[in-house]
Amino acid sequence: METSQTGPGESFDIPGGDQPSGDHFSGQVPSGVQILSKVPPELSIILTPAALTFIARLQRIFGPTRTALLNRRKEIQERIHEGEMPDFLRETLDIRERDWSVASIPSDIIDRRVEITGPVDRKMVINALNSGAQVFMADFEDSHSPTWKGTLEGQINLYDAIRRTIRYESPEGKEYFLRDNTAVLFVRPRGWHLIEKHLLVDGKPISASLFDFGLYFFHNAHELLARNKRPYFYLPKMESYLEARLWNDVFLFAQETLGLSKGTIRATVLIETILASFQMDEILFELREHSAGLNCGRWDYIFSFIKKFSHRPDFVLPDRAQVTMEAHFLKSYCQLLVRTCHRRGIHAMGGMAAQIPIKDNPQMNNIALDKVRADKRREVNLGHDGTWVAHPGLVSVAKEVFDEGMPTANQIRVQRPALTAANVLAADLLQVPKGEITHKGLELNCSIALHYLEAWLRGSGCVPLHHLMEDAATAEISRAQIWQWIRHGRIKASDFEKVLSQEMRQICTKIGDEGFQASQYDLASRILTEITTSNEFVEFLTVPAYSYL
């Protein structure tokens, strides 16, 4: 057997020999692993034999449980369609009522007042780490279009950033490099529902979660520790504590395999599904050795609310713009998250400010920044320990609000009477907001979904639209609302098709025939039409769209 170094004093066995992996990858691969697409030489450092062996083991050990949990999601969805409603679990009442705490907070993330998020392209990684935020969440999920080349480049960019060798030169000749003081790096792998189709293990696509996590952890865990840092993660779109348990099992195996102690990994869970909101204590409990808290993933949360109750006419939501964080079901969810985290001694992170600076219109820019300040003031007054922004230009704005409202490093031990008194019940989490469904709302949803999907198909997962940074979560809300409105007779399918046709004509006029032919708008329009007019709700728009990447 050949061995390959994984870190100081560590070795890792590589079973098999120099085996074919498909038509495109000529490097050495373990038995049972196939790579179906080209791997440029400069990216091959990520797909080393030892790294491939590691992620293949993750897939073989944890893949069956992942599949079973995804099947469980379908069973629960069927029960909801039949009228069963989510509630706090009776079988885990003891966990909710008993006193316990998660592991103590590492010193470098005690203060997380501003976190910036964004895709893993090279320029963004440098700018985000230099932004002045306490944390940068490098995103392989909602703001990343998972092209094969882009995903591998993202891993390389993080590899170089950790070793401080990352550089970027723009086409205009501007050079980008890391400053002395940078944000703490967190990484968000793709969710349990996604696959990485370009790499097969025993003839089946590997879990995208295990692919993203495994490559990053394998290559960088020892290097981070050598630099007095840790491997930090954000975990997306979980629907139950059993899915958190699976992540915890993955962490335990990964740490043991690389010779690292329990609790080396820390992870923040995004509470961005309606089902997970009923299991916050349980999720923290499962990850208690590895927990870095919970986050209000509010855009995906709204999408989940629409999706889970998509067949119910009494759960139809009004225009997206009318569903604000003051809506009772969203306010209740935030209150419950803050109270749950603080009771367990860990951070409760706020949600995303999607606004982007409007440089050519000072008046509109001031209005946008005032909205950001109001949103962050709401979060800090509620008790959140930090917040998210999508643009470096908003870091100082959010920081100013949190500095004023949170003079301490966090609010975990701060008593806020209004929060303590709030008794969040299942009915609070399930209260449908009131509002109108308008033609303008239909036009906006159609525009966002179409433009985002077109950009995603071209390999861009984070798109500025209407002075907001849109990602997969906001596109999901937009297309889900259209489906829901059609399903329950609030609009006609022909209304949507007319709006879509009008949007397509405007795009063609704006970019010209040549630009239109070079774009992916025709494909995006076809996909959008299929998923918004289908009889059954398509769970994630990125799943059918992924076949075109």
N, C-alpha and C positions, 0 to 999 in steps of 0.2 A: 504493500500500500504506500502511496505517496502521501506526504503531509504538507500542509501549507500553514504558514504562520498566521495567527489571528490577533495576536497582541503580544505584549512582553511576556515571554516565558510560556505562551500558550501554543498548542498545536491542534490541528483538526484533521481527522482522517478523511480521505477522499476515496470512496469506493469506486470500483470500475477503472476504466482506462480512457484512452483517447477515442471517444465514441462519436458517431455522427449525430447531429442534433437537428437536422433539417437541411434545407438547401442553402442557408445563408450564413450560419455561424460556424466557423471552422475551428474554434477553440475547444479545449478539453472540457467535457461535461460529465457529470456523474451518470450512472445507469438510471434509465427511466426518465431523464430530463431531455426535453426537446425545446430548442429555441427556433421559432418559425420565421423570424425576420432578421434583417441585416443588423449587425452590430458594428458600427464604425470603430476603427482601431482605438481612437481616442476615448471611447466609452467602454472599452472592454475591461478596464480596471474594476468596474463595478460587478461584472459577471465572471468573477474568478471561479475556478473549480470549487474552492472551499466555500465561497459564498453561495454558490448554487446548491451544494450539498446541504448547507444549513437551511435554506428556504425550502428545499425539497422535503427535509425532515419535518419542518413546521407544517407543510401541507399534508404529509402522510399522517402525522399524529393528530392534528387539529381539524383537518378538512372535514372528516365525517361529522364531527360535532357541529361545525359551522353549517353543514347541509341540513342537519336535523333541526337546528334552531331556525333556519330560514323556512323550513317546512312548518315549523310551529307558528311562525308569523302568519302563514297562509291560513292555518286552522283558526287562529284567533280572529283574523280578518273575516272569515266566514261566519263566525259566531256574532261578530258585530253587525254584519249584514243581516243576520237573523234577529237582531234586536237586543243582544246582550251589550251592556254598557261597561266601560272601564271603571274600576274602583280600586281602592287600596286593598292589598292582598291580606286575606285573613291568615294565611299560613305563615306570613312573615311579621305578624303583629309584634312578636317578641323583639325582633330586631329594631322595629320602630320605637318601641317603648323603653327598651333597655338603654342604660348609659354606656357609651363606648366612644372612642375617638380614633381617628385615622392616625397614621404615623406622623411624627413631628415634621414641620416644614423645613426643607433645606434653606440655608441662609441666603442663597442667591435668588430665591423667589419669594421671600417674605413680603416684599413690596412689588406688586404687580399692577400698579394703578393705571398704566396705559399699555395695551398690547396692540401691535399692528399685525395684520394678517395679509397674506397675498400669495401669489403663485411662486413657483420655484425657479423661474427664469433668472439668469445670472445677474442682470442689472437690478431686478427687484430684490434679490437676496442681499446684495450689497447695500442698496438704499434703505431697506427695512432694518437691517442690523445697525446702520448708522443713524437711524431716524430720531434717536433720543427716547424711544419707547423702552419700557423695562423688558418687554418680551416681544420677539418676533415669532409668529406661528407660520412656518413654511408649509404650504398647503398642497398636498397631492390630491385633494378632493374637490370641493365645490368651485374653487377658483382656478382649477387646473384642467386643461383638456388632455386626457391621458393618451396622447399619441405615444408610440413606442419610443421614438427618438426624444421627445420632450420629457418623458418620464425618466429615462436613463440620464439625460442631461441634468435633470433636477437632482438626481442622486449625486452626480459629479459635482454640481454646484455646492451642495451642502458638504460634501467630502472636502472640497477645497476651502470652504468658508471656515470649517472647524480647524483646519490646519493653517488658516490665515494666509493662504496662497492665492485666494480668489482675486482675479482682476477682470476688468471689462473695459473695452474701448468702443465708444459709440461710432457710428458711421461718420459723425462730424469730427471725430478725433478726440472727444472728451474722455478722460480716463477716470475710472471708478475703482476704488480700493477701500479696504476696511480701516476705520479709525481705531485709535487705541481702546476706547471704551465702546462696546457694542451691546446690543440687546441679548438677553438670554434666549437661546434657540429652542423652540418647541417644533415638533413635526406632526402634521396630521396625515396619517395614511388614509387610503380610501376605505369606505364602509364595508361591512360584512357582506352586503348584497352584490358587490361588484367582483368581477374577475379580471385577471390579466391574461388576455387571450393569446399573447405572443409567446408565452412560456407554458409548456405542458409538463405535468408531473404524472407519470404513468398513464399518459394518453389523454389527460383532462386538464383544462386551464387551471392555473393556480389561483387561489384567492388573492385578489388585489390587496387586501388588508395585510396578509402575510408577506406578500411580495414587497410592498412598500416598507413595512415595519422591518422585515427581516434583513433586507439589504442595508438599510440605514443603520440598524443596530449592529449588525455583524461588522461593518467596516469602521464604525465610529465610536462604539462604546468605550473601548480601551483608550482611544485617543482623547475622548472627552474627560475621562477620569484622570488621565495623565496631566491634563490642563486644569484640574480642580473644578471640573464641570460634571454634568450628569446627562444621560439620555432622557429627555423630556418629550412627552407626547400629548396630543389632543386626540380623543377617540370620538368618532362621529356616529350619529344615526342609530344608536342602539335602541331597542324597544323593550328590553327586559334585563333584570339583574342576572339572568342566566347568560346573556351575551357578555355582560361585564365579567362574569366568572370565567368565560372562555378567554377573554383578554388576560385575565390574571394568570390563568394556567399557561398561556403563551409566554408571559413575562417570566414566570418561574422557570420554565424550561430554558428560555433564552439565556437567562442569567446563569443558571447552572451549567449550561453547555459551554459558555465562555468563561467560566470560573469566576463569576461575579456574585457578590452577596445579595441576599434577598433585600428588596427595597431600593436597589440601585436605580431602577427605573421609577419615574413618577409620571402620572398621567392625569390630565383633566378631562372629564367626560362632558361632552356637549349634550345638554338635555334639550333635544330638538325634535322629539316625538311625543305625542300626547300620551302614549302608553308609558314611556319612561318617566313622565312627571308623577305618576302614581307609585314609582319605585325608586325614588331618589335615595332614601336611607339605605335600601337594599343594595343599590349600585355602589354607593360609598363603602358599604360593609364588605362587599366582595373584593373591592380593590384597596382595602384599608391599609395594607402594607405598601401600596404603590400609588396612593391617591394624592393628587394635587388639586382636588376640588371639582366643582361643577361650573358649567357656563350656560348662560341663557342663549341658546342658538335660536333666536326668535323667528327668523325668516323661515327656516326649515320647520319650526314648530307650527307656524301658521299653515304651511303646506301639509304637514302631517294631520292637522285638525281637519282640513278639507278632505284629505285622502281617506282617512279612517272612517269618516262618516259620509263618504261620497254618495252612498245610495239613499241617504235620508233627506227628505225634502225640508225637514225642520232644522237642518244644519247648513243651509245655504248661506254663505258669507256675502256681505256687500262688497262694493269696490275695494280693492286692495288699499287705496289711499285712505279709506275710512276706518280701516282696522289698525288703530294706533295702539301704543303700549298702555294707554289709559283704558282700553277695553277690559272689562272685568275678568275675562278668562286669562288674559295675558298678565294683568297686574297680579292676579292671584298666583299664577305660576311663578312669577318672580319672587313674590313674598315667600312662598313655600321653599323655593330654592335657597334663598338667603338664610332663612331660619334653619333649614336642614343642615346646610354647610357649617354655619357658625356653631350649631349644637355639637357638631362632630370635630370642631377645631380646625377648619380648613376654609380656603378661599371660595367665595361665591362671586363669579365673574359676570359682568354685565354683557350686553349685546353690542352688535355692530352699528357704528355710524357709517352709513353708506354714502354720505355726501362727499363730493370732491370739490376742491377750490375752483371757483369760476373766475379765472384771471382776467378775462376781457370785459367783465361787467361787475364793477365794485358794488353796486347796489344789490344785485342778485347774490353776490358772494356774501355780503353782510347778512342777508336773510337766511342763507344756507347755514352760515356759522352760528347764527342765533338759534337755529333749530338744533344744531349739534350741542350747543351749550345747555339748552333746555332739557334735552334728552339725557345728557350726562349728569345734570343737576338732579333729575329725577332718580337716576341710578344711585348716585352717592347718598342721597337722602333716604333712599330705601334701605341702604346698608350694604350695597355691593362693594367689593374690595378692589375692583378695577373694571376696566371697560375695553372695548375693541374699537379700532378705527381701521379704515381700509386705505388711507392715503397718508403719506408722511406729513403733508401739510396740515393735518388735523391733530397730530400728536400734541403739539403745544396747547391747542385749544382744549382738548380733553384733560390734559395734565393740569392746566390752570383751574378747571372746575374741581377736579379731585384734590388738588392741593388745598383749595379753600375749604372744601367740605370734609376732607379726610386728612388732618394734619399728622396722624399716625401712619405707620407703614401699611396697616390694613384695619378693618373694622370687626375682626373676628370676635373680639372681646367687648365691643361697644354695644351697649344696651340701647335699643331704639324702641321706645314704648309702643308706637303704632304697629311696629312689626311683631313685637312679642304678643300683642293683644290679638293679632289677626289669626283666626282659626279657619284655615283653608280646608273646605270640604270638597268632595267629588263634584257636587253641583256647581261649585265656583269654577272649577277647571273646565267644566263642560257647558258653561253659559255662552250661548251664541250671541255675538254682537249684532246690534241693530244697525240698519243703514240702507242705502239705496244701491240698486244695480243700474248703472247708467251706460249710455252709448259711449260716452267719453271713457268710462272705465274699461269697456270692451276694446276700444281702440288702443288704449295704453297697454292692456294685457297682450293684445295681439302684436303690437310693436315690440315690446320687450322680449316676448318669447321668440319671435322670428329673428330679430337681430342677434339675440344671444346665441340661439341655436346655430345660426350661420357662422358666427365667430368661433364657436366651439368646434364646429366641423372643420374649420381652418386651423385649429390648434391653439386657439386663444380662449382660456376659461374665465377671464375676468375682463368685463367690457364696460366702458363708461357710456351710459345712455341717460339722456335727460338730466345731466348733472348728478347722476348717482352711479356708484360702482355696482354693477349688476353681476351676480354670479349664478351658479346653477340653482341655488335655493330660491332666489327671486324669480327666475324664469319658471321654476316649478310652480310657484304660487300662481303666476300669470296663466299658464296653460291649464292648470288644475281648475281655476275658477271658470275658465271658458267651458271646460267639459261639464262642470257641475251646473252651470247656468243652462246649458243646452239640455242636460239630462232631466232637469226639473222644470223645464218649460219657461224659464225666465227670459231666455232669448231663443231664437231659432237658429238651427245650423246654417241656414241661408244667410242670416245676419252676419255670422262669423265669416262665412266665405266671401261675402261682399267686402267686409272690412279688410280681410286678408288680401283680396285682389287689389283693392285701392292702395294698400300699403306697398304691395309689389310694384304697382305702376309708379308710385312716387319714388321708390328706390331706383327703378330703372331710369327714370327721368334724371335723377340726381347723379347717378354714377355712369350713365350711358350704356349703350348696348355692349361695348367691349368690356367695360368693368363688370357688368352684370354676368356676362358669359364666364368671366374669370372667377366669379364668386361662387358661393355655395347656397345662394338664396333659393334657387329652384328646388334643390334637395331639402333644404330647411323647411320650405313651404309644404312640401309633400309629407314630410315627417310630422310637422305640426298639425296638418289637416287629419292625418291618420289617427293621431293620439287624442285629438280633441273631439272627433266625431265617432270614435269607436264605441261599440256597445258596452264594453267593460273598461274600467279605469286602468290605464297603464301606470304601473306603480312608480317608475322613475323614467323620465324622458331620456336620460343618458344611457339607459340599457339598450333600447332599439337603435339609438343614434351611434352607439359604440361600434356597431358592426360596420360602419362606414369609415372609421378611422384607420 
